[in-house]
Amino acid sequence: MSASSDLRPRPLLPNRVPRSPRVLLAGVSTLLTAVAFSDLFAVYAGVRAYTLIDEDRGFALASEQELDGADALYQRAGQFQSVAFLVCAVVFIVWFYWMRRDGGVLGPDRFRNGPGWAIGSWFIPLANFWMPYRVAVDMWGASMRLPADGEPYKVSFWPVNLWWGLFVSTTLFSRYAWQCYQGAVVAGEVRDAVLLVMAADILDIAAAAAAAHFAVRLTAMQWRKATEGPYGSA
């Protein structure tokens, strides 16, 4: 074997290329799609309820059967959303932990905290609006390949920032919209609250798409760095 062959970049995880996150990625992508479809269903249910409420005469123009059907559809849409989000959240956090664990092998000097924070940070009140983002930023930096000689070293974090910005925005706005809906009494308030909830559902679709993009990009970056070595085009 020549001396030059010994100097070639080698895989950073030669004995265990991170296949598990790639399998989990398929589950995350599927479940994020399910979340988006449940949001679309909720928007449809919201439009149906919204059209039954007249701005001036309230519920007077709709029959009792139409109102009951619209309410049942709206409740069913909310149940689908809750189930889809809960299952997706569990799988996403498992994927997030695996990515952090393997990221610690690829770039151990890039992390501020241990891998357990990839799970625990999601469950600390208030801090969960910031700490998972810091873990994601560290994972992103650790998964970037170093540039070849003479190339500038640039790290773009926009997929992380876009995902987290939309996630936090839709979480806060959804809570506000549901509080308005639950506190609505007269027909006009209900109509306005339904409109807010539909806007929150549309924002959640955008957040799901951004989360899928972030997950695909990060998994691909880790896989490439692990299998092709730390140097090359980012």
C-alpha positions, 0 to 999 in steps of 0.5 A: 500500500502506498503512502499516499493511500494512507493519507486519504480521508477515511469514513469517520464511522467505519464500523457503523455508518448511521443507517438508523437515522436514515430509517427514522428519517423515512418515518419522520418524513411520512409522519410530517406529511401526515401532519400536513394532510391533517392540517389540510383536512382541518382547513377544509373543516374550518372553511365549511364551518366559516361559510355557515356563519353569516357575518350579520345574522350569525347561525340563523341561515344554517340548519341545525343538521348543517351546524351539527355536521360542521361541528362534528367534522371540525372536532374530528379534524382536531382529533386527527391533528392531535394524533398525527402531531403526537406520533410525529413528535415521538419519532422526530425526537428519536431521530433527533437523538440519533442524529446528535449521538452520531454527530458527536462522533463526527464533530465532538468539539462542536457541541456544548452539551451531552447527547441526552439534551437532544431529548431533555431539552424538548421537555423543559418549560420555556427553555424548549423554545431555545435549547433544541435549536441550539442542539440543532445548530451544533449538529448542523455545524458538526455535520458540515464537511471541511473545505478542500485546500484554498476553498472558503469555509462557509456554513449556512444555517438557513434550513435550521433557522427556517424550521425553528422560526416556523415551528416556534411561530406556529406553536405560539400562534396556534395556542393563541388561535385556540384560546380565541376559539374556546373563548368565543361566544357570539357568532361573530367571535366564533367566525373570527376565531375559526379564521384564526385557527385556519391561518394557524393550520396553514402556518403549520403546513409550512412548518412541517415542510420546513422540518422535513427539509431540515431533516433530509438535509441534515441526515444527508450531510451526516451520511456523506461526512461519515462515508466519504470523510471530513473533507470535500465540498460542503 
